[in-house]
Every structure is written in C-alpha cells, then in structure tokens.
Amino acid sequence: MAVNLQPLADWVVAEGEEAVSKTASGIYLPDKAAEKPKVAKVLKVGKDVKNVKAGDRIVYKSYSTTEVKVGGTEYILVKEEDILATVK
C-alpha cells in the first residue's frame, strides 16, 4: 500500500499496532480497558531523520504524536526526538 504522506524534516510517518484484546492468561479486555500500544511500524521518514528507517518498529513517547486519517487508514506522525527505541 502506498502512503500518500511525505514527512518533512525530522518527522516520521508510522502505522500503530493493534491493541491487545486478550491477556496472556486468556482474559478478554474490553476496548476501553485496553491501553493503546506505543509501538508502531515506520512507513516513511523525513530527510533529516538519522536513526530510524522505513520498516523499523519503534516505541514512542505517550502523547507525542499527531494522528491523521488518509484514505481510510490512520497514520501516526511523530518527531524523531520522541522515538525512544526500536524493537528488534
């Protein structure tokens, strides 16, 4: 799928992962109880981004993103400085 967003400078476009709806012990969580994950897959990076690339999975700070919906798909925009780690 082609992403119709091109991030500027040190911004990253990512797609958030689905919240877990079932615990390891088998208990199902209602949507309101499930915490939004802070992990996303990087789709595109701005020209000034140095430490992540498209395809990386990242962990980002809470409340540091801008969410946009383009063509029915929700994307996350996050500054590189708000990315805490990559998931290997």
C-alpha positions in Angstrom: 0.0 0.0 0.0 1.4 3.4 -0.9 1.5 6.0 1.8 0.3 9.4 0.4 2.2 11.4 3.2 5.7 12.7 2.9 7.1 13.7 6.3 9.2 16.9 6.5 12.5 17.4 8.3 12.7 15.2 11.4 9.2 13.7 11.3 8.3 10.1 10.8 5.1 8.5 9.4 4.2 5.3 11.1 1.2 2.9 11.5 0.2 2.0 15.0 -0.1 -1.7 16.0 -3.4 -3.1 17.3 -4.1 -3.1 21.0 -4.0 -6.4 22.7 -7.6 -7.6 23.4 -6.6 -10.8 25.3 -4.2 -11.2 28.1 -1.6 -14.0 28.3 -3.8 -15.8 30.8 -6.7 -15.8 28.4 -8.8 -12.9 29.8 -10.5 -10.7 27.2 -10.2 -7.0 27.7 -13.0 -4.6 26.7 -11.9 -1.8 24.2 -11.9 0.8 27.0 -9.6 -1.2 29.2 -7.0 -2.0 26.6 -4.2 0.5 26.7 -3.2 1.9 23.3 0.1 0.5 22.3 3.1 2.8 22.0 4.6 0.6 19.2 4.3 1.4 15.5 5.8 0.4 12.2 7.7 3.2 10.3 6.4 3.8 6.8 8.3 6.9 5.7 10.9 9.2 7.2 11.8 12.9 6.6 15.1 13.9 5.1 16.6 14.9 8.5 15.9 11.6 10.3 19.1 9.7 11.0 18.3 6.8 13.4 15.3 5.0 12.0 14.3 3.9 8.6 11.1 2.6 6.8 10.3 -0.9 8.1 11.6 -0.4 11.6 9.3 -0.9 14.6 9.5 1.9 17.1 8.5 2.7 20.7 7.4 6.4 21.1 6.5 8.7 23.9 2.9 8.9 25.1 1.0 12.0 23.8 3.8 12.9 21.4 2.1 12.0 18.2 -0.3 13.6 15.7 -2.8 11.2 14.3 -4.2 11.7 10.8 -6.5 9.6 8.6 -5.8 9.5 4.9 -7.8 7.3 2.5 -9.5 5.4 5.4 -6.1 4.5 7.0 -4.9 6.0 10.3 -1.3 7.1 10.4 0.9 8.5 13.2 3.2 11.4 12.8 6.0 11.6 15.4 9.2 13.6 15.7 12.4 11.6 15.7 13.3 13.1 19.2 10.1 11.5 20.6 11.1 8.0 19.5 12.5 6.1 22.5 13.7 2.8 20.9 13.5 0.4 18.0 12.1 -3.1 18.5 14.2 -5.9 17.2 
